[in-house]
């Protein structure tokens, strides 16, 4: 199970004052006697995942870089946001916004 579900399971059982058991095989589990299943992690890392912005499919190992650096539809703010420009939109629209942005010429 993922770390989030594992922590939720531990917290839930602690609130109920019960022994934490695996929901699948019912063996006792705790933070001290759990192990990572590297074979499953490797398999999951090779599954495709959809980009949140452009909806193209990528390997999980590539998605973070794609969404933060490459995706033309990733959310972007204006280069002059520190000066007060509130524009935000997809990265591919940034250059057209910068041609009409009034903040580079403000004193």
N, C-alpha and C positions, 0 to 999 in steps of 0.2 A: 504494500500500500504506500501511497505517497506520504511525505513527511507531514503535510497538513492533516490528512486523515488519521495518521498515527497519533499526532499530538491531540487531536480532537477526541480520539478514542481513550487515550490516557486520562485526559481531563474529565471526560464524562464518567468514567468508572471511578475516578477519585471523588467526584461529587456524590456519587451513589454509594461510596464506601464499599466498592466491589473489587474483586481481583480482575485485572485487565486480561482478557483473552482474545485471541485472534478470531475475528468474525467468520473465518473460513474453516479452520481446523480445530478451533476452541482450545488450543494450547495456551498456557500462560505466557504473557509477554510483558516486558517492561523496558525502560530506557537502557538498563544495564545488560539485558540479555537479548537485544534485537541485533540483527545483522542486515546489511544491505544485500539485496539480490542483484549482483552485478550482471548476471545473464539477462535478467528482465530489463534492467536499466539500459543495457547495450541495445537490446531489441527495440525498446521504446525510442531510443535516440535515433534510430534509423527509420522510424515511421515518418511519413510526410505530415506536414502541418500547413495550414492555410494562413497566409499573411492577413493580419487584421485590417490592413489598409487597401491593398490592391487585389486581394482574394486569390493571388497566385499560390501555387503549392511549392513548398520547399522542404528540404530535410530539416529536422529539428536542430541539427548542428549549424545550419546556415541561417535560420530565421532571425536570430537576434541581430546579426550584422546587417541582414537585408532590411529589417524594419528600422534600424537606427541610422544607417548610412546610405543605403542604395535605393530603397523604395521611393519612387517619384510621388506616391500618394501619401507619404508619411506626414503627420501634422507638423507644421512649422510656424514659427512666429517671425515677424518682421525683424530685419537686422537692426532696425532703429527702435526696437521695443523699449530699450532703456531710456530713450528720449521721449517716450510717450505714445508711440504708435501702437494701436491696439489690434492691428491686422493679424489674423492667423488663418491658415488654410493649408492646402496640400503643397508639398515642396515644389511641384511642377508649376505652381502659380506664383511663386515667390518673385521670379525675375520680372514678370509683368506687373506685379504690385510695386516693385522697387522703381519702375519707370514713372509711376504716378504718385508715389509716396511723398508727402509734403515735408517729412521730418529731416531729410538730409540737407534741405535748404534753410532750415530755421536757424536763427541766431540765438 
